């Protein structure tokens, strides 16, 4: 079957009624009415690749369907700029990077250039992550309210880089973080809103088994041997080499295969290098499949996740970890590092297994492979945990409340 055949038109807001109930959707409509006449302009740095783009791709059309005029623009930058912002990203996550004063100047220069090229047409300007953070210089000229949405775990950042970013953040009206332990002291209002997945998107909807088979045929993969899979951008912070090492430990005693699949993001110049290293490391091992997946491969990723026996997410640092949410929603047993937002999702020994090392990951994978009933039980709990906490309908509600609350001076919202 060709991919086009099973792509469905995007889900409509009423299609979520069977998943979350009618009252949830009615509540969203009531909240959306309060924003009538307001334009919400999202600004980030890429339309594809990574969690931010993933969320906006569904959030913006669903807000539109609720009658909210939400829009999405990206800033433009060259490879050098994204090289600098990748270093920002790493160092805000606490990794050591050399950032020169030229890097900081380039960052400011590109933000300034974007100021000249972007059309600011939002009443609420919703800026995502550090790349466009300096656009706040235009606060006096455009928009009524400015929000900075941080998707990174900045609890333990490189101090110099955080100070630099913080000076801009402090000018916004509000900041949003994904988890309580990600926050920093700021002189502005802060909101805690965890990310979400769309249960009806191509990435997460149920798939017929023929579709899963066709994806496995396409990549020349065998579905019959137990599969350990990690789906992630090729990034050091996702620890692909650690994944391979853990797999090799498991493979010594259990016949299984590893699928390490992911793409590159337009705002991440490092990924080619990581991919090369990974390929070199596994060359000749027939049980390890490295798949470079193009953007817009949602059905493929969905199929790989559904066919996996165990999903691994061995990140060294993580913002929220949407790949984990996607796996939990599919009822898969997950082994994931106890970092960042993963800890909100994987409740150890209840919705999955947390690990703290390569050896720990290997041990947990072995445990799941050799105890399918336990793995199923974790998977069932996992799906329920996502239904309660991490679906896009909950996220829509939080965003609508956030937008409305900006127009009230205190934390009290009069509905
Ligand atoms: N993803 C994708 N293609 C890839 C790799 C990842 O579509 O090749 C998706 C993945 O399914 C998830 C998101 O990108 O929805 C990654 O979000 P996450 O929070 O896990 O990590 P990030 O990439 O933002 O660090």
Boltz pocket constraint, residues with backbone or C-beta under 6 A from the ligand:
constraints:
  - pocket:
      binder: B
      contacts: [[A, 49], [A, 50], [A, 51], [A, 52], [A, 54], [A, 203], [A, 231], [A, 232], [A, 233], [A, 261], [A, 262], [A, 263], [A, 264], [A, 293], [A, 294], [A, 296], [A, 297], [A, 301], [A, 319], [A, 320], [A, 321], [A, 322], [A, 323], [A, 324], [A, 326]]
      max_distance: 6.0
